[in-house]
């Protein structure tokens, strides 16, 4: 199954390059090109640390200034405020994730309307990115990724599964759990998890204790593998 985390580091150099080229059409000159990432994932998360490392490597290679920002928790209101604040500072480009279209559509639209090139990564999808005026979407179809996982598990003859979702409300992860159930062909309960690996481990243990017949756990993030 496609993994954005595996590809994001080498690809972010190209991604930043697209941002720079788009910005160049509106900027005659600049002392330093500034690109700001605003995502829903904290850089300390093993998944998002790969994204930040890729950003840092790309910035060093291209000689640009790059910043990485995210709310301390999965907080869409806060993330929307951060996008608004960064847009007001007039960066040369922005890279954002959109795990909640209802909450983030207006801030992203406003950034695009202000003439800031925007690239969407991880969550949001190609259609939403296009509708909002973004340059491109870098990610996968999460529902279909879930379907593929479910079909693979079904081929093993397994039927009792759970989807361990550490960010319920994140549309990408919700879609992956839904796709998994479709691919498996049975109802799959969603275990409401958290980003903290210790607490997530405790929740997995509690779930498995109460549902000892569970044959497979689909973890949709690093926290679920704790």
C-alpha positions as CSV (number, residue, x, y, z in Angstrom):
1,X,0.0,0.0,0.0
2,X,1.3,3.5,-0.9
3,X,2.9,5.3,2.0
4,X,3.3,9.1,1.9
5,X,5.8,8.9,4.8
6,X,8.1,6.8,2.6
7,X,8.0,9.1,-0.3
8,X,7.6,12.5,1.3
9,X,11.3,13.2,2.1
10,X,12.8,12.9,-1.4
11,X,9.7,14.4,-3.0
12,X,9.6,17.5,-0.9
13,X,12.5,19.0,-2.7
14,X,10.5,18.9,-5.9
15,X,7.4,20.1,-4.0
16,X,9.3,23.1,-2.7
17,X,10.6,23.8,-6.1
18,X,7.0,24.0,-7.5
19,X,6.2,26.5,-4.8
20,X,9.2,28.6,-5.6
21,X,8.4,28.7,-9.3
22,X,4.9,29.7,-8.7
23,X,6.0,32.4,-6.3
24,X,8.5,33.7,-8.8
25,X,5.6,34.8,-11.1
26,X,4.5,37.3,-8.6
27,X,7.7,38.3,-7.0
28,X,10.3,40.2,-9.0
29,X,12.9,39.8,-6.3
30,X,13.2,38.6,-2.7
31,X,16.1,38.5,-0.2
32,X,15.0,35.0,0.8
33,X,12.2,32.7,-0.4
34,X,10.0,31.7,2.6
35,X,7.8,28.6,2.5
36,X,5.7,27.7,5.5
37,X,4.2,24.3,6.3
38,X,1.0,24.2,8.4
39,X,-0.2,20.7,9.1
40,X,-2.3,19.0,11.7
41,X,0.6,16.7,12.8
42,X,3.1,17.6,15.4
43,X,6.7,17.3,14.3
44,X,7.4,14.9,17.2
45,X,5.0,12.4,15.7
46,X,7.2,9.7,13.9
47,X,5.1,10.1,10.8
48,X,5.3,13.9,10.7
49,X,8.9,14.0,11.7
50,X,9.7,12.5,8.3
51,X,7.8,15.3,6.7
52,X,9.7,18.0,8.7
53,X,13.0,16.3,8.0
54,X,12.2,16.3,4.3
55,X,11.2,20.0,4.5
56,X,14.5,20.8,6.2
57,X,16.6,18.9,3.7
58,X,14.7,20.6,0.8
59,X,15.2,24.0,2.3
60,X,18.9,23.5,2.7
61,X,19.3,22.2,-0.8
62,X,17.3,25.0,-2.4
63,X,18.6,27.8,-0.1
64,X,15.2,28.8,1.1
65,X,13.7,29.5,4.5
66,X,11.2,26.9,5.6
67,X,9.1,26.8,8.7
68,X,7.0,23.9,10.1
69,X,3.9,24.7,12.3
70,X,1.2,22.5,13.8
71,X,-1.3,22.8,16.7
72,X,-0.2,21.0,19.9
73,X,-3.2,18.7,19.5
74,X,-5.6,17.8,16.7
75,X,-7.3,21.1,16.8
76,X,-8.9,22.3,13.6
77,X,-10.0,25.7,14.9
78,X,-6.4,26.4,16.0
79,X,-5.0,25.1,12.7
80,X,-7.4,27.5,10.8
81,X,-6.2,30.4,12.8
82,X,-2.6,29.4,12.1
83,X,-3.2,29.3,8.4
84,X,-4.8,32.8,8.6
85,X,-1.9,34.2,10.6
86,X,0.7,32.8,8.2
87,X,-1.2,34.0,5.2
88,X,-1.2,37.5,6.7
89,X,2.6,37.4,7.0
90,X,2.7,36.9,3.2
91,X,5.0,33.9,2.7
92,X,6.2,33.0,-0.8
93,X,4.4,29.7,-0.5
94,X,2.4,27.5,1.8
95,X,2.1,23.7,2.2
96,X,-0.9,22.6,4.2
97,X,-2.8,19.4,5.1
98,X,-6.6,19.5,5.1
99,X,-8.0,16.7,7.4
100,X,-11.2,18.7,7.9
101,X,-12.5,20.4,4.8
102,X,-15.4,22.2,6.6
103,X,-13.0,23.8,9.1
104,X,-10.1,24.6,6.8
105,X,-11.7,25.5,3.4
106,X,-12.1,29.2,4.2
107,X,-8.6,29.8,5.5
108,X,-7.0,28.0,2.6
109,X,-9.2,29.8,0.1
110,X,-8.3,33.1,1.6
111,X,-4.6,32.3,1.4
112,X,-5.0,31.4,-2.3
113,X,-7.0,34.6,-2.9
114,X,-4.2,36.6,-1.3
115,X,-1.9,35.3,-4.1
116,X,0.0,32.7,-2.0
117,X,0.8,29.5,-3.9
118,X,-0.6,26.6,-1.8
119,X,0.3,22.9,-2.1
120,X,-1.8,20.3,-0.1
121,X,-0.2,17.2,1.3
122,X,-1.4,14.1,3.2
123,X,-5.1,14.8,3.4
124,X,-7.7,16.7,1.5
125,X,-7.5,15.0,-1.9
126,X,-7.0,16.2,-5.5
127,X,-10.6,17.4,-6.0
128,X,-10.6,19.6,-2.9
129,X,-7.2,21.0,-3.7
130,X,-8.3,21.9,-7.2
131,X,-11.6,23.4,-5.9
132,X,-9.6,25.6,-3.5
133,X,-7.2,26.8,-6.1
134,X,-4.2,24.8,-4.8
135,X,-1.3,24.0,-7.1
136,X,-1.3,20.2,-6.5
137,X,-2.1,17.5,-4.0
138,X,0.5,15.1,-2.8
139,X,-1.0,12.1,-1.2
140,X,-3.1,9.0,-1.7
141,X,-6.8,8.1,-2.0
142,X,-7.3,7.0,1.6
143,X,-10.6,5.2,1.1
144,X,-9.1,3.1,-1.7
145,X,-6.0,2.5,0.4
146,X,-8.3,1.1,3.1
147,X,-10.1,-1.0,0.6
148,X,-6.8,-2.6,-0.6
149,X,-5.9,-3.4,3.0
150,X,-9.3,-4.9,3.7
151,X,-9.1,-7.1,0.5
152,X,-5.7,-8.3,1.5
153,X,-6.8,-9.3,4.9
154,X,-10.0,-10.9,3.5
155,X,-7.7,-13.1,1.3
156,X,-6.1,-14.4,4.4
157,X,-9.5,-15.7,5.6
158,X,-9.8,-13.2,8.5
159,X,-13.1,-11.6,9.3
160,X,-12.8,-10.1,12.9
161,X,-10.9,-6.9,12.8
162,X,-10.8,-3.4,14.3
163,X,-9.5,-0.1,13.0
164,X,-7.3,1.7,15.6
165,X,-7.8,5.4,14.7
166,X,-5.7,7.8,16.8
167,X,-7.3,10.9,15.3
168,X,-11.1,10.2,14.9
169,X,-12.4,13.2,13.0
170,X,-9.4,13.3,10.6
171,X,-11.2,12.7,7.3
172,X,-8.3,10.8,5.8
173,X,-8.1,8.3,8.6
174,X,-11.9,8.0,8.9
175,X,-11.9,7.2,5.1
176,X,-9.2,4.6,5.5
177,X,-11.1,2.8,8.3
178,X,-14.3,2.9,6.1
179,X,-12.4,1.6,3.1
180,X,-11.0,-1.2,5.2
181,X,-14.4,-2.3,6.2
182,X,-15.6,-2.2,2.6
183,X,-12.6,-4.2,1.4
184,X,-13.0,-6.8,4.2
185,X,-16.7,-7.0,3.5
186,X,-17.9,-6.9,7.1
187,X,-18.6,-4.2,9.7
188,X,-15.3,-3.1,11.4
189,X,-15.5,-1.2,14.7
190,X,-13.3,1.8,15.1
191,X,-11.3,2.0,18.3
192,X,-11.0,5.7,19.4
193,X,-7.4,6.2,20.1
194,X,-5.0,9.0,20.9
195,X,-1.6,10.2,19.6
196,X,0.2,9.4,22.9
197,X,1.8,5.9,22.4
198,X,1.6,4.9,26.0
199,X,-2.1,5.7,26.3
200,X,-2.7,4.2,22.9
201,X,-1.1,0.9,24.0
202,X,-3.3,0.8,27.0
203,X,-6.4,1.3,24.9
204,X,-5.3,-1.5,22.5
205,X,-4.7,-3.8,25.4
206,X,-8.1,-3.0,26.9
207,X,-9.9,-3.5,23.6
208,X,-8.2,-6.8,23.0
209,X,-9.0,-8.0,26.5
210,X,-12.7,-7.2,25.9
211,X,-12.7,-8.6,22.3
212,X,-10.4,-11.6,22.5
213,X,-11.8,-12.9,19.2
214,X,-10.2,-10.0,17.2
215,X,-8.0,-11.4,14.5
216,X,-6.5,-8.3,13.0
217,X,-5.8,-4.6,14.0
218,X,-5.5,-2.0,11.3
219,X,-3.4,0.8,12.7
220,X,-3.7,4.1,10.7
221,X,-0.7,5.8,12.3
222,X,2.5,5.2,14.3
223,X,0.6,5.5,17.6
224,X,-1.4,2.4,16.8
225,X,1.7,0.3,16.6
226,X,2.9,1.2,20.1
